[in-house]
């Protein structure tokens, strides 16, 4: 007998938690990229992945974590039991290895090298190219100096490629941002 997963107790609980958490994340100015719930013994683990244009800072993670925790506590105090027992909350940002699926994922990675499966009428091919532009309709990739545009319906999930050879693109201004000030350096002596 096949069960309907959408009506399972876990799915119902996840939907209830999402309904509480997502507005809090959005009100803080971030996107809720993923919500995962699991159980370890008597404890529940709630993992949230958040993102925004320009990325996420540790301060943002802390702010969202406190706000979500308060919202979950308030929901439980008002009689809506969400977890049987204790829960742990983890809030983080997506790693570089997360798949690029939505237009906003592609837009946040303009300038980065990506690998993606592209569907054509009769075959699929894997491309590696630099994201030149991304909008609601599709992506423009620079593939070996040739700019090619693709609608999202033709693309599989993209993956950002780690590049260790782009140091030639670092400017003196970039180095000034990461170098300690002379005052800081003398304070450390």
C-alpha angles and dihedrals in degrees: 000000000000118000125214104245093198090067097043115122090246092053092047091049092047091051091050092049091047090051089056099039104041097061089050092052092045092047088055089056101256139110121243101228098175141001118195127179127192139159130233109185109303093343126088121214119210114191120190124189114200132181142174140181105286093025134262130292128209088248090057091050090052093048093049092044092055093045094048092046091052092048092050092047091049091050091052093046090055089061102268105123107205102171132032098231128337127349136198121216123210120184121186146145126260114268124237088259095063114118118255104231109142128060090247090056091055093044091053090056101053107144094027128113113245138181117216140168110238121201119216128181094269106017149009127243134187116232133189115201145138117264105243097174141348131191138158092289104047152302135286114212129190103222109186092327095316115109112219127182125212133183114231091245088069096049130086118205111304124223124209111235119223111238122199096170101067097093089111087071094058111109130208088252090057090052091049089057093057099035116093117249116253088246091054091048093053090048090057094056 
